[in-house]
Amino acid sequence: MIGSCLTGSAVAQTRAVPLVKLPHLQKFLHSKSDTTYVLNFWATWCQPCVEELPSFEALQKQYAGKPVKVILVSMDFAKDLEKRVIPFVTRNNLKSTVFVLDEPDQNAWIDLVDPSWSGAIPATLILNNARKQRFFIEKPLTLPQLQDILTSKFN
């Protein structure tokens, strides 16, 4: 679905949100680059997830031009991509990379993200494989908490 809606005098373009399989996620989990990836696992139907998204967006903006990349991994169902996820991403003007992970068998991939993960969301994995740094947390985060994690564990 490609479209736009008028917002004042500005035109907001519908964001493309790819539906991906596990190998796409594994590119970030196993990246050898000296980039710190902030992978947030969320869904449009998860209120705590939605409430923390502005913090991730602010973090992405703060670290623009630096080797830090925010990736928003939606756990919404693939069938909800067109009617729920894309409109949500467009309406909220999300600038971070967003994709829907289309892997219904969570047991096949949750341990790959972190063995301690129960599967609950929101959950965030911050990693830099080149520096062998990794931090996983299974709760909502604020911008100050994210900034503290990055400055205390990834500098």
matplotlib code that plots the C-alpha trace (Angstrom):
import matplotlib.pyplot as plt

x = [0.0, 1.6, -0.2, -0.1, -2.2, -2.1, -0.8, -1.2, 0.8, 3.2, 2.6, 3.4, 4.4, 3.4, 6.5, 7.6, 7.8, 9.3, 8.1, 11.2, 12.4, 15.0, 18.1, 17.3, 17.4, 20.5, 22.4, 22.2, 22.7, 25.9, 27.2, 31.0, 30.9, 31.8, 28.2, 26.1, 22.7, 19.7, 17.1, 13.7, 11.1, 7.6, 4.1, 1.3, -1.0, 1.4, 0.8, 4.1, 5.9, 4.0, 4.8, 8.5, 8.9, 9.5, 12.5, 14.0, 13.2, 15.0, 18.0, 18.2, 18.1, 20.7, 23.1, 22.5, 25.8, 27.4, 27.8, 24.6, 21.5, 18.0, 16.1, 12.4, 11.4, 7.6, 6.1, 2.7, 1.2, 2.2, -1.5, -1.6, 1.2, -1.0, -3.9, -2.1, 1.7, 2.3, -0.5, 1.0, 4.6, 3.3, 1.0, 3.8, 6.4, 8.9, 12.3, 14.1, 14.4, 11.2, 10.4, 7.9, 9.5, 7.5, 8.5, 5.5, 7.4, 9.0, 10.8, 12.9, 14.4, 13.9, 17.0, 19.0, 18.2, 18.9, 18.6, 17.2, 14.3, 10.9, 9.4, 7.5, 7.6, 8.8, 12.3, 15.6, 18.9, 21.8, 24.9, 28.2, 29.8, 33.1, 33.6, 32.0, 29.4, 25.9, 23.0, 19.5, 16.5, 12.9, 11.0, 10.0, 12.9, 13.0, 15.4, 17.5, 17.8, 18.8, 21.4, 22.8, 23.1, 24.9, 27.3, 28.0, 28.2, 29.1, 31.7]
y = [0.0, 3.3, 6.4, 9.7, 11.9, 15.6, 16.9, 20.6, 21.7, 18.8, 15.4, 12.4, 9.4, 5.9, 4.1, 0.8, -1.8, -5.1, -8.4, -10.4, -13.9, -14.9, -14.5, -10.7, -10.4, -12.6, -10.0, -7.7, -10.4, -11.6, -8.4, -8.0, -4.2, -1.9, -0.7, -0.8, -2.1, -1.3, -3.9, -3.2, -6.0, -4.5, -4.6, -2.1, -3.9, -3.7, -0.4, -0.4, -0.9, 2.0, 4.2, 3.6, 4.1, 7.9, 7.1, 4.9, 7.5, 10.2, 7.9, 7.3, 11.1, 11.7, 9.2, 10.1, 10.0, 7.8, 4.0, 3.4, 2.0, 1.6, -1.3, -1.6, -5.3, -5.6, -8.8, -8.0, -10.8, -10.7, -10.5, -7.1, -5.5, -3.5, -2.6, -2.1, -1.8, 0.4, 2.9, 3.0, 3.6, 6.3, 8.0, 8.1, 9.2, 6.6, 7.3, 4.2, 1.1, -0.9, -4.4, -7.1, -10.4, -13.1, -16.1, -17.5, -20.2, -18.1, -21.1, -21.2, -17.8, -16.3, -18.1, -16.7, -13.2, -14.0, -17.3, -15.4, -14.0, -15.3, -14.0, -11.1, -7.6, -5.0, -6.4, -4.7, -6.2, -3.8, -5.3, -4.5, -7.8, -6.2, -5.1, -8.3, -6.1, -7.3, -6.1, -7.6, -6.3, -7.4, -4.3, -0.8, 1.7, 5.5, 7.7, 8.4, 4.6, 4.0, 6.8, 5.4, 1.9, 3.2, 5.4, 3.0, -0.3, 0.7, 3.4]
z = [0.0, -1.1, -0.2, 1.5, 3.8, 4.2, 7.5, 7.4, 4.4, 4.7, 3.0, 5.1, 2.9, 4.0, 5.4, 3.9, 6.6, 5.4, 6.5, 7.3, 8.3, 10.9, 8.6, 8.4, 12.2, 12.4, 10.3, 13.3, 15.9, 14.2, 12.7, 12.8, 12.3, 15.1, 15.3, 18.4, 17.6, 19.8, 18.9, 20.5, 20.3, 20.5, 19.0, 18.2, 20.6, 23.6, 25.5, 27.4, 24.1, 22.4, 25.4, 25.2, 21.4, 21.7, 23.8, 21.1, 18.4, 20.5, 21.0, 17.2, 16.7, 19.4, 17.9, 14.2, 12.4, 15.0, 14.9, 16.8, 15.1, 16.5, 15.0, 16.0, 15.6, 15.5, 16.9, 15.2, 13.1, 9.4, 8.6, 10.4, 8.4, 6.0, 8.3, 11.6, 11.5, 8.4, 9.5, 13.0, 11.8, 9.4, 11.9, 14.6, 12.0, 13.2, 11.7, 13.1, 11.0, 11.5, 10.3, 11.2, 12.2, 10.4, 12.5, 14.2, 16.1, 18.8, 20.3, 17.1, 17.6, 21.1, 22.6, 19.7, 20.9, 24.5, 26.4, 29.4, 27.4, 28.4, 25.2, 26.9, 25.3, 25.4, 25.4, 24.2, 23.2, 22.8, 21.3, 19.6, 18.5, 17.5, 21.1, 22.5, 24.4, 25.0, 27.2, 27.4, 29.3, 29.4, 30.5, 29.3, 29.1, 29.2, 27.3, 30.4, 31.0, 27.4, 27.5, 30.8, 29.3, 26.2, 28.2, 31.0, 29.1, 25.5, 25.7]

ax = plt.figure().add_subplot(projection="3d")
ax.plot(x, y, z, "-o")
ax.set_aspect("equal")
plt.show()
